[in-house]
Amino acid sequence: LAQEPVPVSSPLVLDIQAGLREAATMADASEGSEPMHRFLVLHCNYCGQDGSSCARQLDQVGWICACSHVFCQEHAKEWFQAHDDCPLCRDGPVKLVKTDFSRTAMRRKMKTSLLGLTPSELVEACDHALNFWVDQKAIEYQHHHHGLESLKRRHREFEDELQHRLRELDGSAASLQEEQQHLESELETTGLASRRAAEHLHRSKRELAEVEDKYISLKRQLSMDPRRELLASGGGARIASLGRGDGAGHSSLQSG
């Protein structure tokens, strides 16, 4: 995979240097008892339709294209059963090589495949292998960068959506606050009207009690007046009767 020279201070070179230092540190600490650091091994380059990378660690059988892309067994079988071009390059038919990426197979090949080569050929082979590994790290870096940019974009979209929701909630809160103030004002007005009504009712009850007292008093007076009239009418008749009796006696005296 041909690429332009990468500046020494580029993020890719710095990431590779940091990864190598971390891998060396872990290798020294593990003393060969742990699997190889993830940064040192190769990973599947296959990308899905959504742009996400497989990035599966190639520690078993995989496939290498002539364009220097590598794929895991699953995605190589999925793609090359229906296509003859690289799923990344899409630049016509490409040759494939099936390779065992396990560390045991790699060590065995290293011991036998370089035997008989001249020093210049050994340097060329090492240079080719190292460039292939650096190209793979560059591809992984691009995938990680793409994923990071996608996450940043989603983060910005999430923040924009969150700000939009917050503005909506602020508007709803302001509307609810205005409604609350309006209801509190109506409640205060209703309470004032209720107190006035209660005071009016209290006065009305007091006035009604006074009217009832006057009514009872008048009723009592009216019930006593007929007795006075009766007594008054009975006394007059008695006086008249006595008057008639005195006249008859006086007449009898005169006739005698």
C-alpha positions as CSV (number, residue, x, y, z in Angstrom):
1,L,0.0,0.0,0.0
2,A,1.9,3.0,-1.3
3,Q,1.8,6.1,0.9
4,E,3.5,9.5,1.1
5,P,6.3,9.8,3.7
6,V,4.9,10.5,7.1
7,P,6.4,13.4,9.1
8,V,8.2,12.3,12.3
9,S,6.0,14.7,14.4
10,S,2.8,13.5,12.9
11,P,0.1,12.0,15.2
12,L,0.4,8.7,13.5
13,V,4.2,8.4,14.2
14,L,3.7,9.6,17.8
15,D,0.9,7.0,18.3
16,I,3.1,4.3,16.8
17,Q,6.0,5.3,19.1
18,A,3.8,5.4,22.1
19,G,2.3,2.0,21.2
20,L,5.7,0.4,20.8
21,R,6.9,1.7,24.1
22,E,3.8,0.4,25.9
23,A,4.1,-2.9,24.1
24,A,7.8,-3.2,25.0
25,T,7.0,-2.4,28.7
26,M,4.3,-5.0,28.8
27,A,6.5,-7.6,27.1
28,D,9.3,-7.0,29.7
29,A,6.8,-7.3,32.5
30,S,5.2,-10.4,31.2
31,E,8.4,-12.2,30.2
32,G,6.7,-14.0,27.4
33,S,3.9,-15.5,29.5
34,E,1.2,-13.2,28.1
35,P,-0.1,-12.9,24.5
36,M,1.4,-10.2,22.3
37,H,0.4,-6.6,22.9
38,R,-2.7,-5.7,20.8
39,F,-0.9,-2.8,19.2
40,L,1.8,-5.1,17.7
41,V,-0.6,-7.6,16.0
42,L,-2.5,-7.0,12.8
43,H,-6.3,-6.4,12.6
44,C,-9.0,-7.0,10.0
45,N,-9.4,-4.0,7.7
46,Y,-12.9,-4.8,6.7
47,C,-15.4,-1.9,7.0
48,G,-19.2,-2.3,7.1
49,Q,-21.7,-0.3,5.2
50,D,-22.1,2.0,8.2
51,G,-18.3,2.8,8.1
52,S,-17.5,0.7,11.2
53,S,-14.3,-1.3,11.1
54,C,-14.1,-5.0,12.0
55,A,-10.7,-4.5,13.7
56,R,-10.7,-8.2,14.8
57,Q,-7.3,-9.3,16.0
58,L,-5.6,-11.6,13.4
59,D,-4.2,-14.4,15.6
60,Q,-5.4,-17.3,13.4
61,V,-6.0,-17.8,9.7
62,G,-6.5,-14.6,7.6
63,W,-6.2,-13.3,4.1
64,I,-3.8,-10.7,2.6
65,C,-4.6,-8.8,-0.6
66,A,-2.0,-7.7,-3.1
67,C,-3.0,-4.2,-2.2
68,S,-1.7,-4.9,1.4
69,H,-5.2,-5.1,3.0
70,V,-5.8,-7.9,5.5
71,F,-9.0,-9.5,6.4
72,C,-10.3,-12.1,8.9
73,Q,-11.5,-15.4,7.7
74,E,-15.2,-14.5,8.3
75,H,-15.2,-11.2,6.3
76,A,-12.9,-12.6,3.5
77,K,-15.3,-15.5,3.0
78,E,-18.3,-13.1,3.1
79,W,-16.9,-10.7,0.5
80,F,-14.8,-12.7,-1.9
81,Q,-17.5,-15.3,-2.5
82,A,-19.4,-12.7,-4.5
83,H,-16.6,-10.2,-5.5
84,D,-13.1,-10.4,-6.9
85,D,-11.9,-6.9,-5.9
86,C,-10.8,-5.5,-2.6
87,P,-13.7,-4.3,-0.5
88,L,-11.6,-1.2,0.4
89,C,-9.9,-0.4,-2.9
90,R,-12.6,-1.5,-5.3
91,D,-10.0,-1.2,-8.0
92,G,-10.6,-4.4,-10.1
93,P,-9.6,-8.0,-9.4
94,V,-7.0,-8.6,-6.8
95,K,-4.8,-11.5,-5.7
96,L,-5.3,-13.1,-2.3
97,V,-2.9,-15.0,-0.1
98,K,-4.2,-17.2,2.8
99,T,-1.9,-16.8,5.8
100,D,-1.7,-18.2,9.3
101,F,-1.2,-15.3,11.6
102,S,-0.7,-17.3,14.8
103,R,2.5,-16.6,16.6
104,T,3.7,-20.2,16.3
105,A,3.3,-20.1,12.5
106,M,5.0,-16.7,12.3
107,R,8.0,-17.9,14.3
108,R,8.3,-21.1,12.2
109,K,8.2,-19.1,9.0
110,M,10.7,-16.6,10.3
111,K,13.2,-19.4,11.0
112,T,12.9,-21.0,7.5
113,S,11.7,-18.3,5.0
114,L,14.8,-16.1,5.3
115,L,17.4,-18.8,5.1
116,G,19.7,-18.4,2.1
117,L,18.9,-14.7,1.5
118,T,21.8,-12.3,1.0
119,P,22.2,-9.4,3.5
120,S,20.8,-7.0,1.0
121,E,17.8,-9.3,0.4
122,L,17.3,-9.7,4.1
123,V,17.3,-5.9,4.5
124,E,14.8,-5.6,1.6
125,A,12.6,-8.3,3.1
126,C,12.7,-6.6,6.5
127,D,12.0,-3.3,5.0
128,H,9.1,-4.7,3.1
129,A,7.7,-6.4,6.2
130,L,8.2,-3.3,8.3
131,N,6.5,-1.0,5.7
132,F,3.6,-3.5,5.6
133,W,3.2,-3.3,9.4
134,V,3.4,0.5,9.4
135,D,0.8,0.6,6.6
136,Q,-1.5,-1.5,8.7
137,K,-1.0,0.8,11.7
138,A,-1.8,3.8,9.4
139,I,-5.0,2.0,8.3
140,E,-5.9,1.3,11.9
141,Y,-5.1,5.0,12.8
142,Q,-7.4,6.2,10.0
143,H,-10.2,3.9,11.2
144,H,-9.8,5.1,14.8
145,H,-9.7,8.7,13.6
146,H,-12.8,8.1,11.6
147,G,-14.5,6.5,14.6
148,L,-13.4,9.4,16.8
149,E,-14.7,11.9,14.3
150,S,-18.0,10.0,14.2
151,L,-18.2,10.0,18.0
152,K,-17.4,13.7,18.1
153,R,-20.1,14.4,15.5
154,R,-22.6,12.3,17.4
155,H,-21.5,14.1,20.6
156,R,-22.2,17.5,18.9
157,E,-25.5,16.3,17.7
158,F,-26.4,15.0,21.1
159,E,-25.4,18.4,22.6
160,D,-27.4,20.2,20.0
161,E,-30.4,18.0,20.7
162,L,-29.9,18.4,24.5
163,Q,-29.7,22.2,24.1
164,H,-32.9,22.2,22.0
165,R,-34.7,20.1,24.6
166,L,-33.4,22.4,27.4
167,R,-34.7,25.4,25.6
168,E,-38.1,23.7,25.1
169,L,-38.1,22.8,28.8
170,D,-37.1,26.4,29.7
171,G,-40.0,27.7,27.6
172,S,-42.4,25.2,29.2
173,A,-41.1,26.1,32.7
174,A,-41.7,29.8,32.0
175,S,-45.2,29.1,30.7
176,L,-45.9,27.0,33.7
177,Q,-44.6,29.7,36.0
178,E,-46.8,32.3,34.3
179,E,-49.8,29.9,34.6
180,Q,-48.9,29.4,38.3
181,Q,-48.8,33.1,38.9
182,H,-52.1,33.5,37.2
183,L,-53.7,30.7,39.2
184,E,-52.3,32.2,42.4
185,S,-53.8,35.6,41.5
186,E,-57.1,33.9,40.8
187,L,-56.9,32.0,44.0
188,E,-56.2,35.2,45.9
189,T,-59.1,36.9,44.3
190,T,-61.4,33.9,45.0
191,G,-60.2,33.8,48.6
192,L,-61.0,37.5,49.0
193,A,-64.4,37.0,47.5
194,S,-65.0,34.0,49.8
195,R,-64.0,36.1,52.9
196,R,-66.4,38.9,51.8
197,A,-69.2,36.3,51.2
198,A,-68.5,34.8,54.6
199,E,-68.7,38.3,56.2
200,H,-72.0,39.0,54.3
201,L,-73.4,35.7,55.4
202,H,-72.5,36.4,59.0
203,R,-74.2,39.8,58.8
204,S,-77.2,38.2,57.2
205,K,-77.5,35.6,59.9
206,R,-77.2,38.3,62.6
207,E,-79.9,40.4,60.9
208,L,-82.1,37.3,60.5
209,A,-81.7,36.5,64.2
210,E,-82.7,40.1,65.0
211,V,-85.8,39.9,62.7
212,E,-86.7,36.5,64.3
213,D,-86.5,38.1,67.8
214,K,-88.7,41.0,66.7
215,Y,-91.2,38.5,65.1
216,I,-91.4,36.4,68.3
217,S,-91.8,39.6,70.3
218,L,-94.6,40.9,68.1
219,K,-96.3,37.5,68.0
220,R,-96.3,37.4,71.8
221,Q,-97.8,40.9,72.0
222,L,-100.5,40.0,69.5
223,S,-101.3,36.9,71.5
224,M,-101.9,39.0,74.6
225,D,-104.0,41.9,73.0
226,P,-107.2,39.8,72.4
227,R,-107.3,39.0,76.2
228,R,-107.1,42.6,77.0
229,E,-110.0,43.4,74.6
230,L,-112.0,40.6,76.1
231,L,-111.4,41.9,79.6
232,A,-112.3,45.3,78.4
233,S,-115.5,44.3,76.7
234,G,-116.6,42.1,79.7
235,G,-116.2,45.0,82.2
236,G,-118.3,47.4,80.2
237,A,-121.2,45.1,80.0
238,R,-121.1,44.6,83.8
239,I,-121.2,48.3,84.3
240,A,-124.1,48.7,81.9
241,S,-125.9,45.9,83.7
242,L,-125.4,47.6,87.1
243,G,-126.6,50.8,85.6
244,R,-129.8,49.2,84.4
245,G,-130.4,47.7,87.8
246,D,-130.0,51.1,89.6
247,G,-132.6,52.7,87.3
248,A,-135.2,50.0,88.0
249,G,-134.8,50.5,91.8
250,H,-135.1,54.2,91.4
251,S,-138.4,53.8,89.4
252,S,-139.8,51.4,92.0
253,L,-139.1,53.9,94.7
254,Q,-140.8,56.6,92.9
255,S,-143.9,54.5,92.2
256,G,-144.2,53.5,95.9
